[in-house]
Amino acid sequence: MGLRMDIGIDLGTASVLVYIKGKGIVINEPSVVAIDINTNKILEVGEEARKMLGRTPGNIVAIRPLRDGVISDFDITEKMLKYFIKKAVGNSIIKPRVIVCVPSGVTEVEKRAVLEASNNAGAKKTYLIEEPVAAAIGAGLDITKPSGHMVIDMGGGTTDIAVISLGGIVVSRSIKIAGDKCDEAIVRYVRKKYNVMIGLRSAEELKIKIGTAFPVEEDKFMEVRGRNLVTGLPVNLTISSSDLLEAMEETLTAIADAVHSVLEKTPPELAADI
């Protein structure tokens, strides 16, 4: 390995992962930036900024600069990338080569935004790779063989479904339904069933710890804090995994339908491999 670093960045809606060749994953932090709106100064990036979500005073906003897998706030994304690249490479004077993952359905304009943001953030040269291909390589699949592999990459903002053969994507679909939509569905369900308002962070915690996509023999339970919409007072509430199954049913069905539609478009020879 020479002086130059090669960096891989998974620029996700929910989190950013930075991989350095020879070192492995060196950064895994939420893609959240906290900004002072009076001075336009960035206060925190990543995990520290995520802790501020829903808890900031009037002059500070904690925002996610990526929405549905693509850049929604270019300037903030650029600053966030600059922070993560600097954190990964330290004080190296040689600019790194960077490869960034993008959803399979992105437009040319969205691709250009990622390239510009990365180059402006300090990359010598930026390459793009479609998320399902990167996921397949990361999972150790030999994608160069003439056999079909289906990859389902469910992130925060997008779910990418692709059939890969001979090093490329044969059929793919990217839908803007993923982890974030599950969180929102849980918030809506708890509000409707229990008349209690919970935050997205609490919903995500419920999903990770007791979430399920199919009926389980033994229910798991978890306590969560929220606000009673009738009295307006804080309240503790116990949620079961059956509640989450019901809450996320519509979202998970939409993802399953997308997988089905990709299979329908897959050539018969490759479909047989899957």
ABEGO torsion letter per residue (X at the ends): XBABBBBBBBBBAABBBBBBBGAEBABBBBBBBBBBAAAGBBABBEAAAAAABGABBAABBBBBABBGGBBABAAAAAAAAAAAAAAAAEABABBBBBBBBBBAABBAAAAAAAAAAAAAAGBABBBBBBAAAAAAAAAGBBAABBBBBBBBBBBAABBBBBBBBGGBBABBBBBABBAAAAAAAAAAAAAAAAGBBBBAAAAAAAAAAABBABBBABBBBBBBBBBBAAAGBBBBBBBBAAAAAAAAAAAAAAAAAAAAAAAAABBAAAAAAX
